Amino acid sequence: MDQEYRNYVESGNLAAAQRMVDDEASRHGFSHEVFRSNETLVHVFDTVSRSAWFTENHEDALDYGDGPVSRYFLKSDNFASLDNPTIRHRLSDLVRPEDFDDLCGVTYAMAAIREQLLPEFLGVRTESYGMGEKIDHFNPFHPHLIRSAEAVVYDDRGELVPLSHRFPPGSSDIRGLTPSVLFTPEPLPNPSLAPSRRSLARSK
């Protein structure tokens, strides 16, 4: 598998390499495609002291920040819906009713929300509407639920990360990596990861 993947990358057949990455992601349970923009390079998302929103809509991800949009995979099977009245009631001491429809308002309370909902839930999701289209947003509570969906990623030495090392269990690095084989980087500091007000103007 790794050699076939490397052959595709080195020959420039990134479409075939991408298919292999997508299939391997699905095999490991990373089956939810999402997007976000980052103003700086992020290998490890800080989901404890900060938060990281992702969206299913590529165009909406442009409003998350000034950087380029990247594609990711999430494990989002057990996320609490902030549109669920039961969940809203449970979080009513943390979020004002009018702020549930404001991603920034929810983001400010995310550390407390995380503490309240873990370990029953592994993240939260909510809906907004842009140009009449429903858009789902996702905020995972653990970085190991996030993986890069790019066809090619490199470790800190500039070496191609083998496909078999892209989705190891428990890794917080979006590139995957296997600590016993590849160099493990220190987590990078994140900027504020809340969506911009321009994005929120389209919220329901």
DRENKE-50086 format. One record per residue: x, y, z of N, C-alpha, C in turn; residue in three letters. Coordinates in steps of 0.001 Angstrom, whole numbers, padded with zeros to 6 digits, always signed. Atoms other than C-alpha are relative to their C-alpha. Last residue first. Layout:
// DRENKE-50086
XYZXYZXYZAla ...
***
This chain:
// DRENKE-50086
+001467-000080-000110-030203+031548+011143-000422+000882+001159Lys +000553+001013-000898-026607+032363+010547-001505+000189+000148Ser +000860+000901+000760-025746+034397+007464-000640-001059+000872Arg +001105-000795+000526-024437+037334+009471-000964-000876-000784Ala +001129+000070-000925-022360+034809+011378-001188+000780-000498Leu +000626+001315+000077-020045+034295+008421-001253-000046+000852Ser +000608+000057+001324-019303+038023+008183-000701-001337-000210Arg +001352-000549-000088-018778+038057+011956-000698-000045-001355Arg +000095-001449+000048-015799+035787+011442-001446+000450+000113Ser +000330-000566+001307-015679+032190+012546-000137+001507+000081Pro +001424-000253+000172-013911+031385+015835-000261+000564-001386Ala +000545+000843+001054-010450+029846+015647-001500+000188-000155Leu +001406+000199-000334-008509+032468+017544-000658-000720-001154Ser +000690-001287-000149-004908+031899+016498-001415-000267+000480Pro +001068-000325+000935-003351+028543+017259-000452+001442+000183Asn +001027-000885-000553-000029+027787+018868-001007+000363-001079Pro -000198-001383+000375+001742+024810+017284-001076+000865+000629Leu +001205-000686+000473+001803+021473+019041+000284+001464-000292Pro +000722-000633-001096+005373+020121+019310-001257+000654-000555Glu -000190-001423-000269+006329+017929+016400-000705+000445+001264Pro +001243-000551-000517+006649+014101+016449+000199+001462+000357Thr -000224-001089-000933+009438+012819+014206-001336+000577+000423Phe -000143-001339+000564+008381+009603+012531+000216+001018+001097Leu -000668+000049+001302+008850+005953+013452+000330+001389-000522Val -001181+000860-000081+007976+005494+017132+000804-000023-001295Ser -001085-000553-000823+005670+008534+017066+001260-000847+000025Pro -000200+001034-001012+003600+007197+014122+001189+000420+000848Thr -001354+000289-000468+002336+010081+012020-000006-001135+001033Leu -000091+001369-000478-001294+011216+011581+001335-000221+000667Gly -000704+000781+001007-001015+014402+009550+000062-001472+000354Arg +000893+000213+001141-003723+016054+011654+000672-000800-001109Ile -000508-000712+001175-001517+015525+014711-000880-000305-001200Asp +000591-001340+000029-003432+014498+017837+000414+000802-001224Ser -000928-001076+000341-002723+010783+017365-000730+001335-000075Ser -000445-000805-001128-005054+008442+019266+000933+001139-000326Gly +000955-000340-001069-005375+005768+016606+000643+000858+001080Pro -000224+000822-001195-002954+005979+013651-000976+000404+001113Pro +001174+000120-000873-004533+007521+010528+000238-000907+001212Phe +000877-001172+000037-001845+008900+008171-001112-000062+001043Arg -000228-000825-001188+000902+006423+009077-000924+001213+000062His +000283+000820-001179-000122+003642+006640+000199+000753+001307Ser +001447+000118-000170-000281+006260+003884-000352-000800+001246Leu +000588+001171+000649+003389+007063+004365-001493-000107+000282Pro +000575+000884-001013+004166+010657+005443-000644-001186-000712Val +001372+000415+000249+006377+012150+002734-000474-000926+001119Leu +000175+001328+000579+009563+013561+004249-001487-000308-000174Glu +000294-000114+001415+010024+017309+004755-000174-001329-000706Gly -001271+000094+000725+011780+016894+008097-000198+000125-001505Arg -000768-001225-000229+008707+018158+009947+001376-000024-000651Asp -000368-000187-001396+006563+015422+008387+000894+001230+000126Asp -001412+000259-000288+004950+015798+004979+000260+000179+001485Tyr -000480-000760-001162+001343+015578+003780+001429-000434+000293Val -001401+000149-000400-000034+014524+000382+000266+000863+001221Val -000571+001187+000651-003578+013915-000869+001406-000287+000499Ala -000815-000306+001177-004984+016383+001646+000613-001280-000563Glu +000506+000777+001131-007704+015078+003957+000795+000279-001266Ala -000113-000666+001291-005932+016219+007119-000532-000931-001084Ser -001110+000398+000863-007204+014408+010169-000003+000857-001268Arg -000222-000822+001194-009354+015490+013129+001188-000550-000784Ile +001156+000210+000865-010857+013266+015871+000159+000699-001339Leu -000178+001269+000708-007434+013030+017549-001208-000369-000855His -000709-000145+001283-007732+016757+018296+000167-001320-000741Pro -001328+000620-000045-010425+016100+020930+000701+000170-001348His -000589-000227-001308-013582+018111+021723+001412-000570+000117Phe -000413+001187-000752-014667+018381+018091+000658+000366+001324Pro -001079-000384-000901-016566+021475+016854+000397-001211+000843Asn -000406+001033-000945-018792+020931+013828+001187+000485+000831Phe -001300-000354-000569-020796+023297+011606+000312-000991+001125His -000334+000570-001303-023678+022225+009357+001414+000398+000406Asp -001420+000295-000131-024870+024476+006536+000246-000517+001420Ile -000396+000421-001340-028505+024643+005413+001463-000395+000009Lys -000566+001338-000055-028906+026572+002164+000431-000332+001423Glu +001044+001008-000041-031290+029537+001989+000491-001420+000107Gly +000710-000055+001285-028527+031923+000867-001061-001104-000066Met -000582-001001+000881-026565+030838+003931-000656-000055-001356Gly +000566-000035+001341-028352+029014+006753+000627+001142-000783Tyr +000265-001376+000399-026794+027902+010005-000534-000055-001426Ser +000385-000345+001361-026776+024566+011797-000056+001508-000180Glu +001108-000930+000075-025022+023262+014882-000243+000353-001456Thr +000328-000409+001363-022650+020485+015897-001167+000976+000055Arg +001321-000587+000224-020929+019638+019152-000154+000351-001477Val -000027-001272+000708-018076+017349+020124-001407+000543-000103Gly -001370-000276+000421-017152+014018+021703+000131+001302-000777Leu -000117-000427+001388-020357+013493+023685+001451+000377-000303Phe +001171+000503+000718-021019+011514+026864+000054+000331-001482Glu -000416+000808+001158-017457+012069+028079-001155-000504-000838Pro -000878+001175-000038-017695+015050+028046-000317-000837+001235Leu +000504+001073+000854-020766+017303+027758+000893-001238-000068Leu +001351+000433-000328-020252+019742+030649-000417-001262-000768Gln -000039+000630-001321-016485+020052+030331-001364-000573+000386Glu -000771+001241+000104-016771+020723+026614+000005-000754+001325Arg +000874+000947+000699-019500+023285+027158+000681-001357-000101Ile +000980+000457-000985-017294+025031+029740-000967-001011-000616Ala -000731+000760-001014-014395+025255+027297-000958-000571+001040Ala -000292+001360+000432-016801+026218+024498+000759-000826+001041Met +000341+000908-001105-018366+029214+026240+000476-001425-000266Ala -000483-000578-001251-016742+031882+024063-000255-000929+001187Tyr -001448+000194-000106-017271+029653+021035+000542+000515+001323Thr -000247+001362-000448-021029+029505+021586+001487-000227+000229Val +000527+000102-001346-021323+033279+021363+000229-001378+000585Gly -000941-000689-000885-019028+033322+018342-000469-000097+001452Cys -001164+000857-000228-021135+030664+016640+001030+000655+000908Leu -001168-000830+000293-024273+032750+017147+001249-000825+000300Asp -000020-000189+001448-027527+030766+016987+001156+000886-000449Asp -000123+001316+000605-027040+029422+020523+000050+000086-001525Phe -001366+000268+000460-026334+032996+021612+000169-001382-000618Asp -000245-000669+001280-029983+034074+021820+001376-000308-000567Glu +000828+000552+001082-030724+031465+024489+000297+000622-001362Pro +001290-000673+000039-027753+032574+026650-000813-000520-001180Arg +000243-000748+001235-025027+029967+026911-001372+000643+000058Val -001261-000361+000643-023474+028454+030042-000182+000903-001212Leu -000778-000801-000955-026384+028077+032482+001299+000513-000624Asp +000622-001315-000181-028643+026994+029598+000737+000882+001006Ser -001069-001006+000045-026302+024161+028607-000505+001405+000319Leu -001124+000488-000805-028630+021303+029601+001112+001037+000096Arg +000396-000125-001408-031602+023228+028256+001148-000405+000910His +000039-001430-000345-029871+023667+024931-000376+000204+001462Arg -001387-000440-000168-029015+019954+024825+000028+001479+000388Ile -000497+000634-001213-032665+019006+025406+001435+000440+000296Thr +000482-000704-001200-033849+021556+022845+000515-000603+001302Pro +000874+000893-000752-031596+020018+020140-000456+000700+001285Asn +001365-000325+000418-030187+022735+017881-001025-000888+000704Asp +000389-001201-000736-026858+022555+019722-001373+000508-000434Leu +000557-001062+000831-026576+018996+018404-000433+001178+000871Ser +001275-000524-000484-024282+016797+020472-000468+001140-000905Ala -000005-001432-000273-021550+015014+018510-001393+000429+000448Phe +000609-000236-001312-021129+011224+018651+000132+001466+000402Asn +001178+000823-000247-020537+010153+015049-000718+000364+001293Asp +001026-000850-000619-018231+013043+014207-001259-000776+000342Ser +000837+001033-000591-014937+011376+013310-001064+000742+000797Lys +000359+000068-001417-013676+014174+011149-000623-001350+000331Leu +000925+001060-000363-011812+014395+007846-000250+000075+001498Phe -000284+000876-001131-010236+017614+006647-001005-001149+000043Tyr +000976+001083-000106-009964+019897+003610+000435-000950+001111Arg -000536+001360+000035-008090+023170+003786-001120-001001+000220Ser +000890+001050-000486-009251+026685+002928+000677-001357-000164Val +000575+000896+001002-006532+029300+002568-000876-001065+000648Pro -000911+000932+000648-006023+031936+005252-000701-000870-001030Gly -000595-000594+001193-008095+035005+006138+000898-000960-000772Asp -001249-000709-000229-010426+033305+008596+000555+000497-001315Gly -000527+000377-001297-013639+031337+009041+001278+000758+000339Tyr +000311-001021-001003-015341+033199+006203+000548-000334+001372Asp -000758-001200+000346-013695+031102+003475-000194+001094+001042Leu -001298+000074-000681-015085+028028+005245+000870+001210-000311Ala +000174-000543-001344-018557+029064+004078+001314+000005+000764Asp +000123-001456+000107-017487+028531+000490-000154+000639+001374Glu -001304-000586+000343-016239+025006+001221-000068+001521-000044His +000105-000851+001186-019462+023984+002991+001328+000708-000273Asn +000125+000859+001175-019301+021027+005374+000071+000796-001297Glu +001263-000069+000706-018001+023299+008105-000002-000943-001190Thr -000128+000495+001366-015320+023070+010778-001377+000040-000646Phe +001208+000289+000773-015056+024988+014036+000377-000472-001398Trp -000221+000015+001443-011975+024720+016222-001282-000402-000708Ala +000940+000873+000696-011998+025608+019897+000248+000117-001490Ser +000628-000715+001120-009583+027100+022408-001052-000914-000610Arg +000058-001405-000407-008288+026048+025834-000583+000884-001101Ser +000268-000110-001428-009142+022407+025179-000144+001457+000415Val +001439+000112-000214-009462+021855+021421-000384+000129+001467Thr +000213-000115-001442-005976+023098+020553-001506+000003+000251Asp +000999-000973-000435-005640+021869+016979-000153-000056+001520Phe +000743+000519-001148-002380+020092+016191-000973+001082+000454Val -000108+001450+000045-000737+020568+012783-000781-000659+001128His +000417+000704-001207-001773+024177+012223+000140-001502-000242Val -000108+001446+000133-000108+026512+009717-000338-000669+001331Leu -001354+000518-000164-001352+030054+010225-000025-001511-000165Thr -000909-001104+000301-004434+032017+009124+001453-000410+000146Glu -000901-000302-001112-006470+028831+008974+000956+001112-000404Asn -001166-000788+000379-009486+028172+006749+000791+000323+001252Ser -000188-001218-000778-011931+025357+007431+001213+000733-000568Arg -000960-001009+000441-013420+022390+005572+000156+001072+001073Phe +000300-001360-000438-015276+019143+006276+001119+000929-000457Val -000806-001033+000664-015471+015571+004935-000457+001389+000444Glu +000745-001251+000134-016908+013029+007386+000906+001090-000568His +000821+000003+001206-015622+009471+006922-000745+001303-000267Ser -000018-001434+000299-012731+009295+009351-000757+000226-001314Phe +001109-000701-000619-013688+005822+010629-000010+001496-000200Gly -000319-000288-001397-010363+004109+009981-001081+000826+000691His -000265+001273-000663-011509+002454+006723+000275+000197+001492Arg +001280+000647-000255-013004+005779+005634+000188-001305+000764Ser +000689-000784-001026-009636+007497+005997-001319-000667+000384Ala -000636+000339-001270-007918+004698+004047-000662+000756+001150Glu +000389+001367-000362-010398+005055+001179+000576-000397+001363Asp +001426+000008-000346-010000+008833+001062-000447-001385+000457Asp +000149-000674-001292-006195+008575+001166-001459-000042+000456Val -000532+000899-001016-006168+005998-001650-000139+000602+001398Met +000952+001098-000160-008478+008145-003753+000474-000980+001068Arg +001123-000485-000793-006227+011146-003128-001033-001092+000227Gln -000448-000070-001391-003166+009240-004350-001140+000452+000909Ala -000044+001375-000487-005048+008356-007546+000455-000037+001448Ala +001393+000453-000065-005949+012018-008099-000057-001428+000533Ala +000570-000327-001309-002405+013018-007154-001460-000410+000127Leu +001391+000445+000113-000876+011206-010116-000696+000217+001344Asn +000898-001139+000184+002301+013286-010056-001455-000376-000165Gly +000292-000114+001436+004626+010322-010625-000945+001156-000306Ser -001228-000353+000703+006156+010752-007161-000209+000126-001500Glu -000437-001349-000358+002746+010836-005510+001197+000425-000835Val +000961-000968+000529+001385+007806-007377+000462+001436+000281Tyr -000167-000024+001456+004530+005797-006687-000945+001010-000637Asn -001182-000795+000312+004391+006756-003010+000203+000107-001503Arg +000321-001401-000291+000829+005422-002745+001168+000908-000359Tyr +000930-000416+001051+001766+002158-004429-000350+001474+000165Glu -000787-000166+001215+004757+001850-002119-000878+000447-001157Gln -000834-001192-000096+002678+002510+000986+000789+000244-001287Asp +000822-001204+000000+000000+000000+000000+000863+001265+000000Met 
***
